[in-house]
Amino acid sequence: MRRLSIILLALAAVPGLRAQQLPQLSQYVSQDYLYNPAVAGSRPWFELRSAHRNQWVGIQDAPRTFMMSATTPIASNMGLGGFIYTDNVGPTRRTGVQFSYAYHLRFNDRIRMGLSVAFGAQQFLIDGSKITFRQTGDPAMDDQLRGSLMPDATFGMQVYHENWWVGAAAPQLLNNRIVFYDDQAQSMSRLENHYYAMGGYRFRFGDDLRLEPSFLLKYVEPVPAKLDLTATVYYKDMLWLGGTYRTNDAVALIVGCWLKKRFQFGYSYDVTTTNIARYSTGTHEVMLAFTFGKTPVTKAASTAAAVPSPAP
């Protein structure tokens, strides 16, 4: 039983290793709603976004992640959103769904604060037929597909201006126990509380160029916090090029484009800075998005917060 518990805890920690349970994305600026539900309704259009991440190419059973989200304003001060994701790691698979409501308070003509609550569920599956034990016949594991379904909740907030944004979110608030077998009443595997902080600033150089430094801080007890530092240059609100450094993990190159203010494409390539680099050729991540609806007439009129791609 102890051997099984160690394996389950290790599998639950991938892809961030150890206690990090939720998928991570290098293009977090383009997928800000996935990290903070308070983003919903902060931009005056409907957005449909997807992320496809193939991590640690060259390593068998490495993490593969797909996520899709949608957000929309429903009034000048309210927004709705939701996402679904699946994360495959070796013999395990995690699937999650979330729906959120956000309310936006106006401090003045240019600064707002969004507050959001989100509810959903996560399902963990483990395929025992794909696990080989050094000692066969462990009574705690069979060759069946076992699952655990748990409710989940998230709180998020964000203060934003046309030139900057700062926010925080706390997913997996319910801290539910992960139970694959009916007799595992003492299981120590849980949905660990995660804490995110994010922010950024827009430096404008004329009408064609914009530089956006941003950060994403992730913390899960008891491991050290992980920090993503990103700098992105946008050209004519059509093309962008950026780079990210993730502490004790990887560096990433990001490129993207926005066509006719409707279709967005982004690609990032990660090179790990850990010993995994000996076995992996890197990580590939693709972002696709469609936006529909009103476009702000002027920059001053925009209510956009951490606009995840070039804004008009």
Secondary structure as UniProt FT lines:
FT   HELIX           2..13
FT   TURN            14..16
FT   TURN            18..19
FT   TURN            28..31
FT   HELIX           32..35
FT   HELIX           37..39
FT   TURN            40..41
FT   STRAND          46..54
FT   TURN            57..58
FT   TURN            60..61
FT   STRAND          64..75
FT   TURN            76..77
FT   STRAND          78..89
FT   TURN            90..91
FT   STRAND          92..106
FT   STRAND          112..127
FT   HELIX           128..130
FT   TURN            139..140
FT   STRAND          145..161
FT   TURN            162..163
FT   STRAND          164..170
FT   TURN            173..174
FT   TURN            182..183
FT   TURN            185..186
FT   STRAND          194..201
FT   STRAND          203..205
FT   TURN            206..208
FT   STRAND          209..220
FT   TURN            221..222
FT   STRAND          226..235
FT   TURN            236..238
FT   STRAND          239..246
FT   TURN            247..249
FT   STRAND          250..259
FT   TURN            260..262
FT   STRAND          263..272
FT   HELIX           275..278
FT   STRAND          283..292
FT   TURN            299..301
//
